[in-house]
Amino acid sequence: MKIILLGTPGGGKGTQAKLICDCFNIPHISTGDIFRGKITSGTPEGREISAYTSKGQLVPDRITIALVEERLEKEDCQEGFLLDGFPRDKKQAQALDLFMNKKSEQINYVFLIDVPKEIIVDRILGRRVCPKCGESYHIKYNPPKISATCDVCSTALIHRADDQEEIILERLDIYNQTTQPILEFYEKKAILHKIKGDSGIHEIFSQISEIIEKEQKKAPWEMSPPRL
């Protein structure tokens, strides 16, 4: 099962990605995680990535495509994966299509989580993340058990440097400009599914899982078995 999860920054992709991957036993491939790992490494490549992300700008395609393809070649992706944050423009979508065709494979589902702008801004401003294990929280909607402390590893939570309103609005503008061609690209392939993202976490997941389960019944040989 090969899935692409699209949506604005703060639209809930990370939360839904975790639920999907846990349910269907596939790895979560996040460009954000890949970039942060490179930045933390302190390499020249990581510093170049940081120069873009710290200003709310997109990392260039030449870097992003190469890093994603490198990750998809790993053993844990051979039976399926979920891509979160990629592709972000039509060039990336076409590059992924070419990469999959070379492997005689295809993307099964593209889910777009659609959330109003005002809700997105509220979600991002209240977001807190663990710099050690990557767990994400919200000070109002999903607070940790102990204030400002990760439930998983007890590390102090942080507010990302790019989670500021000016940067958020710039990221949303960039997203809207680049995403429409991607939606048209996948609509033509008849694999795009639009999900209402202004409801609760489990309601959103139910929309997604129902689509997957319905399609599995049509073509079970193309899917990886879900984790029971």
C-alpha positions as CSV (number, residue, x, y, z in Angstrom):
1,M,0.0,0.0,0.0
2,K,1.6,3.3,-1.2
3,I,0.0,6.5,0.1
4,I,0.5,10.2,-0.3
5,L,-0.9,12.5,2.3
6,L,-1.3,16.1,1.3
7,G,-2.4,19.1,3.3
8,T,-1.4,22.5,4.6
9,P,1.2,22.9,7.3
10,G,-0.7,22.4,10.6
11,G,-3.5,20.6,8.8
12,G,-3.1,17.4,10.9
13,K,-1.1,15.3,8.4
14,G,1.4,14.1,11.1
15,T,-1.4,12.9,13.4
16,Q,-3.2,11.1,10.6
17,A,0.0,9.7,9.2
18,K,0.8,8.0,12.5
19,L,-2.7,6.5,12.7
20,I,-2.6,5.2,9.1
21,C,0.9,3.7,9.5
22,D,0.1,2.1,12.8
23,C,-3.1,0.6,11.4
24,F,-1.7,-0.7,8.1
25,N,1.9,-1.4,9.2
26,I,3.7,0.9,6.7
27,P,6.6,3.3,7.4
28,H,5.9,7.0,7.7
29,I,8.2,9.0,5.3
30,S,8.1,12.7,6.3
31,T,10.2,15.2,4.4
32,G,10.0,17.3,7.6
33,D,11.7,14.5,9.6
34,I,14.2,14.0,6.8
35,F,15.1,17.7,6.7
36,R,15.3,18.0,10.5
37,G,17.6,15.0,10.7
38,K,19.9,16.6,8.1
39,I,19.9,19.9,10.0
40,T,20.7,18.2,13.3
41,S,23.6,16.4,11.7
42,G,25.3,19.8,11.0
43,T,26.5,18.9,7.6
44,P,26.8,21.4,4.7
45,E,23.6,19.8,3.2
46,G,21.8,20.3,6.6
47,R,22.9,24.0,6.8
48,E,21.7,24.6,3.3
49,I,18.3,23.1,4.2
50,S,18.1,25.2,7.3
51,A,18.7,28.4,5.3
52,Y,15.4,27.7,3.6
53,T,13.2,26.3,6.3
54,S,14.2,29.0,8.9
55,K,12.6,31.6,6.6
56,G,9.5,29.5,5.8
57,Q,10.7,28.8,2.3
58,L,10.5,25.4,0.5
59,V,13.6,23.3,0.2
60,P,14.6,23.2,-3.6
61,D,13.4,20.2,-5.6
62,R,16.9,19.0,-6.4
63,I,17.5,18.4,-2.7
64,T,14.1,17.1,-1.8
65,I,13.6,14.7,-4.6
66,A,17.1,13.1,-4.1
67,L,16.5,12.6,-0.3
68,V,13.0,11.1,-0.8
69,E,14.2,8.7,-3.5
70,E,17.1,7.6,-1.3
71,R,14.6,6.9,1.6
72,L,12.2,5.0,-0.6
73,E,15.0,2.6,-1.7
74,K,15.4,1.3,1.9
75,E,14.1,-2.2,2.7
76,D,11.2,-1.1,4.9
77,C,9.5,0.7,2.0
78,Q,9.4,-2.2,-0.4
79,E,6.0,-3.4,0.7
80,G,4.5,0.1,1.1
81,F,4.9,3.5,2.7
82,L,3.1,6.8,3.4
83,L,4.6,10.0,2.1
84,D,3.9,13.1,4.2
85,G,5.0,16.4,2.8
86,F,6.0,15.1,-0.6
87,P,5.3,15.9,-3.4
88,R,4.8,19.6,-2.9
89,D,4.8,20.7,-6.6
90,K,4.1,19.2,-10.0
91,K,7.8,18.7,-10.7
92,Q,8.1,16.5,-7.6
93,A,5.0,14.6,-8.5
94,Q,6.3,13.9,-11.9
95,A,9.7,12.8,-10.5
96,L,7.9,10.4,-8.1
97,D,5.8,9.0,-10.9
98,L,9.0,8.3,-12.9
99,F,10.7,6.8,-9.9
100,M,7.7,4.5,-9.3
101,N,7.4,3.5,-13.0
102,K,11.0,2.4,-13.0
103,K,10.2,0.0,-10.2
104,S,7.0,-1.1,-12.0
105,E,5.0,0.2,-9.0
106,Q,2.3,2.9,-8.5
107,I,0.8,5.1,-5.8
108,N,-2.5,3.7,-4.6
109,Y,-4.0,6.6,-2.7
110,V,-3.6,10.4,-2.5
111,F,-5.4,12.0,0.4
112,L,-5.9,15.7,0.7
113,I,-6.8,16.9,4.2
114,D,-8.6,20.2,3.6
115,V,-8.7,22.6,6.6
116,P,-9.7,26.3,6.7
117,K,-6.9,28.9,7.1
118,E,-8.0,30.2,10.5
119,I,-8.0,26.8,12.0
120,I,-4.6,26.0,10.6
121,V,-3.0,29.2,12.2
122,D,-4.6,28.3,15.6
123,R,-3.2,24.8,15.4
124,I,0.3,25.8,14.5
125,L,0.6,28.6,17.0
126,G,-0.3,26.1,19.8
127,R,1.9,23.3,18.5
128,R,4.7,22.0,20.7
129,V,7.1,19.2,19.7
130,C,9.6,16.9,21.3
131,P,13.1,17.6,19.8
132,K,14.2,14.1,20.8
133,C,11.5,11.6,19.7
134,G,9.4,13.8,17.4
135,E,6.1,13.5,19.3
136,S,3.7,16.5,18.7
137,Y,1.3,18.1,21.1
138,H,-1.0,21.1,21.2
139,I,-1.3,23.3,24.3
140,K,-5.1,23.4,23.9
141,Y,-6.3,20.4,21.9
142,N,-3.7,17.7,22.7
143,P,-1.6,18.8,25.8
144,P,1.0,16.6,27.4
145,K,0.2,15.0,30.7
146,I,2.9,17.1,32.4
147,S,3.1,20.7,31.2
148,A,5.8,21.3,28.5
149,T,7.1,17.8,28.9
150,C,7.0,14.9,26.4
151,D,4.8,12.0,27.5
152,V,7.0,9.5,25.7
153,C,10.6,10.4,26.7
154,S,10.2,13.2,29.3
155,T,12.2,15.7,27.2
156,A,11.2,19.4,27.4
157,L,8.9,20.4,24.5
158,I,9.8,23.2,22.1
159,H,8.0,25.7,20.0
160,R,9.5,25.5,16.5
161,A,11.3,28.6,15.3
162,D,9.2,28.6,12.1
163,D,5.9,28.3,14.0
164,Q,5.3,32.1,14.0
165,E,2.2,33.7,12.4
166,E,4.1,35.6,9.7
167,I,6.0,32.5,8.6
168,I,2.8,30.4,8.8
169,L,0.9,32.7,6.5
170,E,3.8,32.8,4.0
171,R,4.0,29.0,4.1
172,L,0.2,28.8,3.4
173,D,0.5,31.2,0.4
174,I,3.3,29.1,-1.0
175,Y,1.4,25.9,-0.4
176,N,-1.7,27.1,-2.2
177,Q,0.3,28.3,-5.2
178,T,2.1,25.0,-5.7
179,T,-0.6,22.5,-4.7
180,Q,-3.3,23.0,-7.3
181,P,-1.2,21.5,-10.1
182,I,-0.6,18.4,-7.9
183,L,-4.2,18.0,-7.2
184,E,-5.0,18.1,-11.0
185,F,-2.2,15.7,-11.6
186,Y,-3.6,13.1,-9.3
187,E,-7.2,13.8,-10.2
188,K,-6.4,12.7,-13.7
189,K,-5.1,9.4,-12.3
190,A,-8.4,8.9,-10.3
191,I,-6.5,8.3,-7.0
192,L,-7.2,11.7,-5.3
193,H,-9.5,11.7,-2.2
194,K,-10.5,14.9,-0.5
195,I,-11.0,14.7,3.3
196,K,-12.7,17.3,5.4
197,G,-10.1,18.2,8.0
198,D,-12.0,20.5,10.3
199,S,-13.5,17.7,12.4
200,G,-11.9,15.5,15.2
201,I,-8.9,13.3,14.8
202,H,-10.8,10.1,14.8
203,E,-13.5,11.3,12.5
204,I,-10.9,12.3,9.9
205,F,-9.2,8.9,10.3
206,S,-12.5,7.2,9.8
207,Q,-13.0,8.9,6.5
208,I,-9.5,7.8,5.3
209,S,-9.8,4.2,6.6
210,E,-13.2,3.7,5.0
211,I,-11.9,4.7,1.6
212,I,-8.9,2.3,2.0
213,E,-11.1,-0.6,3.2
214,K,-13.5,-0.1,0.4
215,E,-10.7,-0.1,-2.2
216,Q,-9.1,-3.1,-0.6
217,K,-12.2,-5.1,-1.3
218,K,-12.0,-4.2,-4.9
219,A,-8.3,-5.1,-5.4
220,P,-7.0,-6.9,-2.3
221,W,-3.9,-8.3,-4.3
222,E,-2.5,-4.7,-4.6
223,M,-2.6,-4.0,-0.9
224,S,-0.5,-4.8,2.1
225,P,-2.5,-6.5,4.9
226,P,-3.5,-4.2,7.8
227,R,-2.1,-4.8,11.2
228,L,-4.7,-6.4,13.4
